Amino acid sequence: MRIKVLSRLWFERLPSVDVRQLLQRLLCSLCLCLCVASPIAAIAKQIALPVEVIFIPKKILLGTLELETTVYKPPGPGPFPLVVINHGKASGPTGLQPRYTPGWAARYFIERGYVVFVPMRTGFSKSTGGYVGGGCNIESNGLVQAEDVAATITYAHTLSYVERTQTLVVGQSHGGWTTLAYGAAKPDPSVKGLVNFAGGLRQEDCIGWRLNLAKAAANYAQDTNLPSLWFYGDNDSYFTKEVYTEMFARYSKANPRAQLIAFGEFGQDSHRLFASKDGRAIWEPHLEKFMTTVGLPVKVVYPQYRPNP
C-alpha cells in the first residue's frame, strides 16, 4: 500500500504522460519479479537436501569394485538410523544409466532423522564392474544384485554417523526385486523390514518370465524371515495386476509377514509412484504404520525438509 501511494505522488509530478506510463510498466514488472522470486526461493530452499556422492568399496575375488552412492545425511553428528534405497533398471546399457536421486522419497526419511544411502549397483552409472544379469534366471539375478546392498550396509556401519542397529531396505522396480532378494540372502541383523515399490524384472525375451517371476518370489520368501511391505498399482507399465497378484500370492504363502498395498491407479503410470512428489500421499501412511510395527522411529525431527504444499 505504501509503495502504491508513493508511486502515485511521484507519477503526478512527472510532466510527460508517456514517461509516466513507461515508469508504471517498469514498476509493475518489478513487483511481478518480486512476487515470482519469493516462491522460486522457497522451492530452491525446499529441494536443498543435504547430499554428497561417495564411492563404496566392494571386495570381489580378483580385486575391489566401487559403488557410486548418493548419501542424504541429516544435520548433526548422528548416529542416524539407516535407509538403503535400491534403484530400478532402465533400458539400454547400464553404464549409461544416470545416478538415481530419489529426492522426494528421501525427504520423508530425512525428516525423521534417517541417513539415506542410494547405491548404484555394479555396472550401473559410474559404479565399476559389469552388470550381471543371470540370463533368464531371475532368481539368480536378484541375489547377485543383493550383494551390493550387503556391501553398502557393511560400509555404512563403519561410519560414526550411522546407527548400527536400525536399518530399513527399500527398492523400486528392479530395486524392489533386489530388496526382496536381499531379504533371502542372510540380511544384516540390523535390518527390520523390506519395502518393495513395484518390484520385479520384466524379461520379455525369456519364455514364461511372468511365472518365473512368481516362482522366484516364492523361493525368496522361503528364505526370508523379515516382514515386507509391497506397493503395486493397476496402471503399472511394467507389471500388470495379474503379474503382481500372482507374485504376492506365492510369496505371502511362504512368508505370511508380507503385506500388499494395491492402491489402484496413479497418474499415467503407477510404476512411478515412489519417485513422485504426489505419490507420497498414498504410500506415507502405510509406510509409517509398517515402520512403527517393526520398531523403527517415525517421529518427525527435521520438519524443515518436508515438501511444500
Residue pairs with C-beta under 8 A, 6 or more apart in sequence:
3 31
7 24
7 27
11 20
11 23
11 24
14 20
14 23
42 308
43 308
46 307
46 308
47 103
49 72
49 103
49 106
49 107
49 110
49 305
50 72
50 73
50 74
50 75
50 110
51 70
51 71
51 72
51 73
51 101
52 70
52 71
52 73
53 68
53 69
53 70
53 71
53 99
54 69
54 71
55 66
55 67
55 68
55 69
56 66
56 67
56 69
56 119
56 151
56 152
56 155
57 64
57 65
57 66
57 67
57 151
57 155
58 64
58 65
58 66
58 67
58 122
58 129
58 147
58 148
58 151
59 65
59 151
60 129
65 122
65 127
65 128
65 129
66 127
66 128
67 119
67 120
67 121
67 122
67 127
67 148
67 151
67 152
68 99
68 119
68 120
68 124
68 125
68 126
68 127
69 117
69 118
69 119
69 120
69 152
70 99
70 100
70 101
70 117
70 118
71 115
71 116
71 117
71 118
72 103
72 106
72 109
72 110
72 115
72 116
72 118
73 80
73 115
73 116
73 161
74 80
74 110
74 113
74 114
74 115
74 301
74 302
75 302
77 160
77 161
78 115
78 160
78 161
78 162
78 163
79 160
79 161
79 162
79 163
79 164
80 113
80 114
80 115
80 161
80 162
80 163
81 113
81 114
81 115
81 163
81 166
81 167
81 168
81 296
81 297
82 114
82 115
82 117
82 153
82 156
82 157
82 162
82 163
82 166
82 167
82 168
82 190
83 106
83 109
83 114
83 115
83 116
83 117
83 167
83 168
83 169
83 170
84 116
84 117
84 118
84 119
84 149
84 152
84 153
84 156
84 167
84 168
84 169
84 170
85 100
85 102
85 105
85 106
85 116
85 117
85 118
85 170
85 171
85 172
85 175
86 118
86 119
86 121
86 145
86 149
86 169
86 170
86 171
86 172
86 174
86 175
86 176
86 178
86 179
87 100
87 102
87 118
87 120
87 121
87 124
87 171
87 172
87 173
87 174
87 175
88 100
88 172
88 173
88 174
88 175
88 176
89 97
89 124
89 173
89 174
89 201
90 97
94 123
94 124
94 125
94 131
95 123
95 124
95 125
95 131
97 120
97 124
97 125
98 125
99 120
99 125
99 126
100 118
100 120
100 125
101 118
102 118
102 172
102 274
102 275
104 275
104 276
104 277
104 279
104 280
104 307
105 170
105 274
105 275
105 280
106 116
106 118
107 305
107 306
107 307
108 280
108 284
108 287
109 116
110 116
110 302
110 305
111 300
111 301
111 302
111 303
111 305
111 306
112 297
112 298
112 299
112 300
112 301
112 302
113 297
113 299
113 301
113 302
114 168
115 156
115 161
115 162
117 152
117 156
119 127
119 148
119 149
119 151
119 152
120 126
120 127
121 127
121 131
121 145
121 148
121 178
122 128
122 129
122 130
122 131
122 132
122 147
122 148
123 129
123 130
123 131
123 132
124 131
132 141
132 144
133 141
134 140
134 141
134 144
135 206
136 203
136 205
136 206
136 207
136 209
136 212
138 177
138 201
138 203
138 206
138 209
138 212
138 213
138 216
139 181
139 212
139 215
139 216
139 219
139 220
141 177
141 201
142 177
142 178
142 180
142 181
142 201
142 216
142 220
143 181
143 184
143 185
145 174
145 177
145 178
145 181
146 178
146 181
146 182
146 184
146 185
147 185
148 178
149 169
149 178
149 179
149 182
150 182
150 185
150 187
150 188
153 167
153 188
153 190
153 191
154 188
156 162
157 164
157 188
157 190
164 190
165 190
166 190
166 192
166 295
166 296
166 297
167 188
167 190
167 191
167 192
168 191
168 192
168 193
168 195
168 291
168 294
168 296
169 179
169 182
169 183
169 187
169 191
169 193
169 194
169 195
170 179
170 194
170 195
170 197
171 177
171 178
171 179
171 180
171 195
171 196
171 197
171 199
172 197
172 198
172 199
172 274
172 275
173 197
173 198
173 199
173 200
173 238
173 271
174 199
174 200
174 201
175 197
175 199
176 196
176 197
176 198
176 199
176 200
177 196
177 199
177 200
177 201
178 199
179 194
179 195
179 196
179 199
180 194
180 196
180 199
180 217
180 220
180 224
180 228
180 251
181 220
182 191
182 194
183 191
183 194
183 220
183 223
183 224
183 226
183 228
184 219
184 220
184 221
184 222
184 223
184 224
185 223
187 226
191 226
192 226
192 291
192 294
192 295
192 296
193 226
193 227
193 228
193 229
193 290
193 291
193 294
193 296
194 224
194 226
194 227
194 228
194 229
195 228
195 229
195 231
195 287
195 290
196 228
196 229
196 230
196 231
197 231
197 273
197 274
197 283
198 231
198 232
198 233
198 236
198 238
198 239
198 244
198 270
198 271
198 273
198 274
199 230
200 213
200 238
200 239
200 243
200 244
200 247
201 213
202 209
202 238
202 239
203 209
203 212
203 213
206 212
210 242
210 243
210 246
211 246
213 243
213 247
214 243
214 246
214 247
214 249
214 250
215 250
217 247
217 248
217 250
217 251
218 250
218 251
218 253
218 254
220 251
221 250
221 251
221 252
221 253
221 254
221 255
221 258
222 254
222 255
224 255
225 255
225 257
226 257
227 257
227 258
227 259
227 290
227 293
227 294
228 251
228 255
228 257
228 258
228 259
229 258
229 259
229 261
229 286
229 287
229 290
230 244
230 248
230 258
230 259
230 260
230 261
231 261
231 263
231 273
231 274
231 282
231 283
231 286
232 239
232 241
232 244
232 248
232 260
232 261
232 262
232 263
232 270
233 262
233 263
233 264
233 265
233 266
233 270
233 271
233 273
234 241
234 262
234 264
234 265
234 270
235 265
235 266
235 268
235 269
235 270
236 244
236 269
236 270
236 271
237 269
237 271
238 271
239 247
239 271
241 262
244 260
244 262
245 262
248 258
248 260
251 258
252 258
252 260
259 290
261 283
261 286
263 270
263 273
263 282
263 283
264 270
266 272
266 273
266 276
266 279
266 282
267 276
267 278
272 279
273 279
273 282
273 283
274 283
277 307
280 307
288 298
291 297
291 298
292 298
300 306
